[in-house]
């Protein structure tokens, strides 16, 4: 093979690897929301590295897989709780064995018979492990968390935010 052909082959292999990495990272993000939507809270911690960090806006903050597991298991144990999350516009940047991404959330949340509209943006950092890509950090900033009856255009944008 000539040097030019070798270079083209290496470039092609790098492009394929990038596409595969992005596909795996989208599958990771989808797996998280699948666990939430299907009520499989006990599987969520496996999507994170041991020292991962999660900040769910003003609702929760977890450091390490044990805390992540306890936090999400607790979420699933809530009484009269319902949630569905829908993600779109997942953008990913890969740099070797680390990556970053962001995606937008549209969620429906219900508790004790009150329905909420939720929107926000997830920002993630990922790391490649021997078991595949995992979350290193996941944060979300909420645009609004409002009762459906009120709507998202009212004066108050965060009805779920703890007072004080």
N, C-alpha and C positions, 0 to 999 in steps of 0.2 A: 504494500500500500504506500502511496506517495505521502509526503508530509501534508499536502493540502487535503488529501482524502482522510488522513488520520485526524487532522484538525476538525474537519467537518463532522466526522463520526463522533469525536469527543464533544463537540458543540451540540450535536443532536442528542447524545446520551444525557448531557446536562439539562437540556430542555425537557426531555422525557421525565427525568428525575424530578424536576421542578413541578411538572404537571401532576406526577404521582404524589408528591408531597402535599400539594394544594388539595388534591382530592382526599387524601388521608386526613388532613386538617379539617376540611369541611365535614367529613364523616365523624370526626371527634366532636365537633360542635353539635352536629345533628344527634349524636348519641346522648349528649347531655340533655338536650331538649326532649328526646325520646324517653329518657328516664323520668324526667319531670312529668311529661304528659301521660305516661303510662303508669305512674305511681311506683316506679322502681327506684325509690330513693336510696336503697341499700347498695345500688350499683354505681352511684355517682362518684364516690371517693376513688374508685379504681381508674377514673379518667384523669386523675391528678398525680403529680409527683409527690414524694413524701413531705417536702417542705413548701408546698404550694400555698398560695394566698388567694382568698376569695373575699371580695367586698361587694355586697349586694346593696349598693346605694346606702340609704340611711336605715335599711332593714336589718342587716346582719353583716358580720365580719368574722372570718375564720382563718386561722393560721395553722397549717399542717393537716395531713390527711385525717388524723383522728378527730380533729375539730370539725373538719369538713363533713366527715361521715356523721358525727353526732348532730351537726346543724341540719343537714338535709334529712336525716332520719326523723328528727324532731319536726321538721316541716311536714313530712308525710303523716305524722301521728296527730296532727291538729284535728280537732273536732269540726265537723261540718265545713270542710275545706275543699275547694275545687280550684284547679289552675290548668290553663292551657297556654303554651307559649309558641309563637310563630316568629321565625327568624327570616330576615332577608338582607340582601346586599352585603354578604359576607366577603370582605376584602382581606387578602392575605399577602404578607411579604415574608419570604423565606431567605434566610442567610445561613446556609450550612445546616447545622443541627439545632438552630434556634429559629423561631419565627414569631411574628406578631400578626394580629388581625383585629378587625372590628366588624360588628354586625348590628343590625337594628332589630329591636324587639317590639312586637305587638302582642300583648297578652290579655287574657281574660282571667280574672281572679274572682273568687267568691268565697265568702265566709259568713256564716250565720244568716244566709239568705240575702246578703247585699252583694250585688255584682259591681265589680270595678273594671275600668278600662286602664290599662297600663301600657306605657311606651317608654323606650329608652334605648341606650346604645351600650353594647358590651364592648369592652376593650380587653384583649387577651394577649398573653405571652405564652408561647409553647416551647417545648423542648423535646428533641428526639431521644428516646430511651431504647434500651434493648427490647422492650415490649411494644415499640412504636411511639407515635407522638402522644404527648400528654400535656395537660394544662400546667403551666408554671404559675400563672397569675390570671385571674378572671375578675374584672370589675364591671359594674354597670352604673351608669348615671341615669336616673329616671327623668324623663321629660314631664310625665304626669302620672299620678295614681289617683284616679277620681272615681266616685260612684257613677255607674252608667246613667242613673237618673239625672245627675248633675251635668255630665258631659265634660269634655276636656277644655272647653273655651271659657269656663267660669273664672272667677277671680282667684280661687284657691286651686293650686295645681297638685298638692300632695296630701290627700286625705289620710293616707296610711302612715305618714310621718309622725313618729311619737312627739307629743307636745312636751315642751320644757326640756 
